[in-house]
């Protein structure tokens, strides 16, 4: 089965120059190249493209992260590609992390996973009648939200500590 085949009738695409804040319900596959903040539900796959960012809560069948996700996700399958960063809490039946992919947070098991099939079934009808309240801008920012930078700061700090250790040696530190 084609992973991009939607369970609904179409594909939702959020372009790189778009920022959306709010609650979103989708019936089908979503490709996110821009920035989303809020509560997002999809009966299909959500793919965060390289350069794309989602922060908030996500419930979906499959989440594929090539960009940055921060928050909480409940899904059947989570895939973190070599360029992907997931920072938060994950409840999933299956989780794949490609070499180079980053997972910062914790994986949990709980009642969310037991309720996932019913939740996904409920998303599709809700998406048809949803009057989602969204805030969209072309500014490319989420009101000063810099959480996506945090994982890179950890890497930079670790690099500095390692470099200092090699430069000075243990007796000089």
C-alpha positions in Angstrom: 0.0 0.0 0.0 1.3 3.4 -0.9 2.0 5.3 2.4 0.8 8.5 0.8 -2.5 7.0 -0.2 -5.1 8.9 1.8 -8.0 7.5 3.8 -10.1 10.5 2.7 -10.3 12.1 -0.7 -7.4 14.6 -0.9 -4.1 15.8 0.4 -3.7 18.9 2.6 -0.5 20.9 1.9 0.8 23.7 4.2 3.4 25.6 2.3 6.8 26.7 3.7 5.7 30.4 4.0 2.6 29.6 6.0 2.0 29.6 9.7 -1.2 28.3 11.2 -2.3 28.4 14.8 -5.4 26.5 16.0 -7.2 23.2 16.1 -7.3 21.2 12.8 -9.2 18.0 11.9 -8.2 16.3 8.7 -9.7 13.3 6.9 -6.6 12.5 4.8 -2.9 12.9 4.3 -1.2 16.2 5.2 2.1 17.5 4.0 3.5 20.2 6.3 6.3 22.4 5.0 5.3 25.5 7.0 4.6 25.9 10.7 1.6 24.6 12.7 0.8 25.2 16.3 -2.2 23.6 18.1 -4.1 20.4 18.3 -4.1 18.4 15.0 -6.0 15.2 14.2 -5.9 13.2 11.0 -7.3 9.8 10.1 -4.4 9.4 7.7 -0.7 10.3 7.5 0.9 13.5 8.6 4.3 14.2 7.1 6.4 17.1 8.4 8.7 18.0 5.5 12.3 19.2 5.9 11.9 22.8 7.2 8.4 22.2 8.4 7.5 22.4 12.1 4.6 21.3 14.3 4.2 22.1 17.9 1.3 21.0 20.1 -0.7 17.8 20.2 -1.0 15.4 17.2 -3.3 12.4 16.8 -3.0 10.4 13.6 -2.5 7.0 12.0 1.1 7.7 11.0 3.5 10.6 11.7 6.6 10.9 9.5 9.0 13.6 10.7 11.6 15.0 8.3 11.4 18.4 10.0 10.7 19.3 13.6 8.0 18.1 16.0 7.6 19.3 19.5 4.8 18.4 21.9 2.7 15.3 22.3 1.9 12.7 19.6 -0.4 9.6 19.7 -0.2 7.5 16.6 -0.1 3.9 15.3 3.3 4.5 13.7 6.0 7.2 14.2 8.9 7.5 11.7 11.7 9.9 12.4 13.9 10.3 9.3 17.6 11.1 9.2 16.7 14.9 9.2 13.8 14.6 11.7 13.7 15.9 15.3 11.0 14.9 17.8 11.0 16.6 21.1 8.3 15.5 23.5 6.0 12.7 24.6 5.2 9.8 22.2 2.5 7.2 22.5 2.8 4.9 19.5 2.5 1.2 18.6 5.5 1.3 16.3 8.4 3.8 16.2 11.2 3.9 13.6 14.2 6.2 14.0 16.5 6.4 11.0 20.3 7.0 11.5 20.7 10.7 12.2 17.1 11.2 13.4 16.7 12.6 16.9 14.3 11.7 19.6 14.4 13.9 22.7 11.7 13.0 25.3 9.9 9.9 26.4 7.8 7.1 24.9 4.8 6.2 26.9 2.2 3.4 26.9 -1.2 4.1 28.2 -5.0 4.5 27.6 -4.3 6.8 24.7 -3.1 3.8 22.6 -6.1 1.7 23.5 -8.5 4.5 22.4 -6.6 5.4 19.2 -8.7 3.3 16.8 -11.9 4.9 18.0 -10.3 8.4 18.0 -9.1 8.0 14.4 -12.6 6.9 13.3 -14.1 9.9 15.0 -11.7 12.3 13.3 -12.9 11.7 9.7 -16.6 12.7 10.4 -15.5 15.6 12.6 -13.3 16.9 9.8 -16.3 17.1 7.5 -18.3 19.4 9.8 -15.4 21.3 11.4 -15.4 25.0 11.6 -11.8 25.2 12.6 -10.7 28.6 14.0 -7.3 29.3 12.6 -4.8 32.1 12.7 -2.7 32.2 9.6 0.1 34.5 8.6 2.8 34.8 6.0 5.4 35.9 8.6 7.0 32.5 9.0 7.0 32.7 12.8 4.9 31.4 15.6 4.8 34.4 17.9 8.4 34.1 19.0 8.2 30.3 19.6 11.8 29.1 19.5 11.4 25.6 20.8 12.5 24.2 17.5 15.9 25.7 18.0 16.4 24.0 21.4 17.5 20.5 20.1 20.3 22.2 18.1 21.4 24.2 21.1 21.9 20.9 23.0 24.1 19.6 20.2 26.1 22.9 20.1 26.6 22.8 23.9 27.8 19.2 23.8 30.2 20.1 21.0 31.7 22.9 23.1 32.1 20.7 26.1 33.8 18.0 24.1 36.1 20.6 22.4 37.1 22.1 25.8 37.8 18.6 27.2 40.2 17.9 24.3 41.8 21.4 24.5 42.5 21.5 28.2 42.6 17.9 29.3 41.0 16.6 32.4 43.6 18.0 34.8 43.1 21.6 33.6 39.3 21.5 33.8 
